[in-house]
Amino acid sequence: MKHSLSHIYHRHNTDTGALILRVVIGILFVYAGWFKITHLAAVTDMFAGMGLAPWRGGFVGWVELLGGLALILGILFKPANVALGVVMAVVVFGLPAETNSLFFGHDYQFVLLTALVSLYFIGPGRYTVRALKRGLN
């Protein structure tokens, strides 16, 4: 038993780690994007209330939805990662901070930005739709 626990502890699989991180982060973005697109009137009002152009609400919704899907599937990985990272960077560094928060007033978005930066350097890993397609041929 000790041998198998030691094996698990000392074994690293970045491909599996990248897959888990990609899918979880992707699901969060798909959900956020879908919400923005399906509640566009409220979202454009919210963006206007923050002093942003209302059209940006729909644009951000589509970036989040499509970027999240790209992350999940592991396709167009770097462009999707950069687009989502820019959206999160604008929130973290460009919007007024909330009080009693640790990371620039936007803790959740800061964690997502950090995960996206990490994924950018890790890469999509081996488990992608493209790899699955190659494996079937």
NORZIFEN-V830532 format. One record per backbone hydrogen bond with DSSP energy under -0.5 kcal/mol. CO is the residue of the C=O (numbers start at 1). NH is the residue of the N-H. E is the energy in kcal/mol with one decimal. If there is no record, write none. Layout:
# NORZIFEN-V830532
co	nh	e
CO	NH	E
CO	NH	E
This chain:
# NORZIFEN-V830532
co	nh	e
1	5	-2.1
2	6	-2.4
3	7	-2.2
4	8	-2.1
5	9	-2.4
6	10	-2.3
7	11	-0.8
13	17	-2.1
14	18	-2.9
15	19	-2.1
16	20	-2.5
17	21	-2.5
18	22	-3.1
19	23	-2.6
20	24	-2.4
21	25	-2.5
22	26	-2.5
23	27	-2.5
24	28	-2.0
25	29	-2.1
26	30	-2.8
27	31	-2.5
28	32	-2.2
29	33	-3.0
30	34	-2.8
31	35	-2.4
32	36	-2.2
33	37	-2.5
34	38	-2.5
35	39	-1.3
37	40	-0.8
39	43	-2.2
40	44	-3.0
41	45	-1.9
42	46	-2.2
43	47	-2.8
44	48	-2.4
45	49	-2.3
46	50	-1.1
47	50	-0.5
47	52	-2.7
48	51	-1.5
53	56	-1.8
54	57	-1.6
54	58	-0.5
55	59	-1.9
56	60	-3.1
57	61	-2.0
58	62	-2.3
59	63	-2.4
60	64	-2.8
61	65	-2.5
62	66	-2.8
63	67	-2.4
64	68	-2.2
65	69	-2.0
66	70	-2.3
67	71	-2.2
68	72	-2.4
69	73	-2.4
70	74	-1.7
70	75	-1.6
73	129	-2.7
76	80	-2.4
77	81	-2.5
78	82	-2.7
79	83	-2.6
80	84	-2.6
81	85	-2.4
82	86	-2.5
83	87	-1.9
84	88	-2.4
85	89	-2.6
86	90	-2.4
87	91	-1.8
88	92	-2.8
89	93	-2.9
90	94	-1.8
91	95	-1.1
98	101	-0.5
102	104	-1.0
103	106	-2.2
106	110	-2.3
107	111	-2.3
108	112	-2.1
109	113	-2.6
110	114	-2.4
111	115	-2.4
112	116	-2.5
113	117	-2.5
114	118	-2.4
115	119	-2.7
116	120	-2.3
117	121	-1.6
118	122	-2.4
119	123	-3.3
126	128	-1.4
128	132	-2.2
129	133	-2.6
130	134	-2.3
131	135	-2.1
132	136	-1.3
133	137	-1.0
